[in-house]
Amino acid sequence: MADVTLSTLNCNPPKGLPDSLDGLVLNVVNTDLPDADTSFFYFNEAAAGFNVFSLQFTIQATTLTFEATNDLVSVANGSATWTDITDVITLSSPAGSVSTITATGSLTVAAPLPWSRLRIRRLTTNVTNALSLRLTRGRVN
């Protein structure tokens, strides 16, 4: 399973619901990817009008890190300048700031995050890897 980009067709939330109920955005089945495979899941944040998000992840033999860019959406993902922000967005996690995520859990970024686009870097650590990501994005003033 190669890189995946989230496509949001309608950024207007249903009345009384969170801004973007993206739900299950990625599902990598056990052994779909080889060992030591690096791939990315891309999603727009400020570029789509959002500045907070929550993510639930189920991980097996995979390491996650978060990267961000303020390049315009017209700049291709492969040409954008990406910065690792994992330690910044995990500051409020129960374990405190971390540089990588290797266990099943969740993450809530409730303070405004002023990055245009984000990507989740996925690195498999053996052939029995699997991963699922569930995402909700929102806006706070």
JODASUL-V644959 format. One record per residue. N is the residue number from 1. PSI is psi in whole degrees, 0 to 359 (* if undefined). OMEGA is omega in whole degrees, -180 to 180 (none if undefined). NEAR is the number of other C-alpha atoms within 12 Angstrom. Layout:
n={N,N}
psi={PSI,PSI}
omega={OMEGA,OMEGA}
near={NEAR,NEAR}
This chain:
n={1,2,3,4,5,6,7,8,9,10,11,12,13,14,15,16,17,18,19,20,21,22,23,24,25,26,27,28,29,30,31,32,33,34,35,36,37,38,39,40,41,42,43,44,45,46,47,48,49,50,51,52,53,54,55,56,57,58,59,60,61,62,63,64,65,66,67,68,69,70,71,72,73,74,75,76,77,78,79,80,81,82,83,84,85,86,87,88,89,90,91,92,93,94,95,96,97,98,99,100,101,102,103,104,105,106,107,108,109,110,111,112,113,114,115,116,117,118,119,120,121,122,123,124,125,126,127,128,129,130,131,132,133,134,135,136,137,138,139,140,141}
psi={117,191,149,135,128,131,118,119,326,112,4,120,150,150,127,6,161,165,316,108,72,323,215,112,345,135,107,117,149,127,11,329,147,170,145,32,129,126,174,150,119,140,147,142,265,329,339,7,14,157,3,161,161,147,130,137,140,121,137,118,44,143,133,143,158,134,154,158,151,12,151,154,334,344,124,147,317,341,350,157,113,141,133,121,18,313,332,314,349,8,321,8,157,328,354,186,132,159,342,158,125,3,152,140,207,165,131,121,97,345,145,133,109,39,141,310,151,159,148,118,129,122,118,143,354,176,352,32,152,157,139,143,132,127,140,130,151,184,138,150,*}
omega={-177,178,-179,176,177,178,179,-178,-176,-179,178,-176,170,-177,176,-180,177,-172,-176,178,-177,179,-179,-176,179,176,178,-177,180,178,175,-178,177,175,176,177,175,176,-172,169,-175,170,179,176,180,179,178,178,-180,175,174,175,170,-176,170,-178,173,-172,170,178,180,176,180,167,-178,178,-178,175,172,174,178,180,180,177,-178,-179,-179,-179,-178,175,-175,179,178,-180,-177,-178,179,-175,177,-179,-176,179,-180,-180,-175,-176,177,-179,176,176,-176,-178,178,180,180,-178,176,176,-173,177,-178,-179,-170,179,-179,-176,177,171,176,179,-179,177,179,-177,165,-172,179,-176,173,-178,169,179,174,-169,167,178,-178,179,168,-179,none}
near={23,19,22,22,22,28,16,25,12,13,24,19,20,11,8,8,14,22,28,35,23,27,22,19,27,31,25,31,21,22,22,20,28,24,22,18,26,23,28,30,35,34,40,40,39,28,24,28,28,34,30,33,36,32,31,27,31,28,30,31,30,37,33,41,32,34,33,34,32,24,23,21,23,13,15,15,27,17,12,21,21,27,22,23,28,29,22,27,35,29,19,18,21,12,16,16,17,24,22,25,33,25,22,21,23,27,34,27,32,24,20,22,31,28,33,32,38,42,34,41,33,40,32,32,23,20,20,21,29,34,38,29,33,28,33,34,39,32,28,18,12}
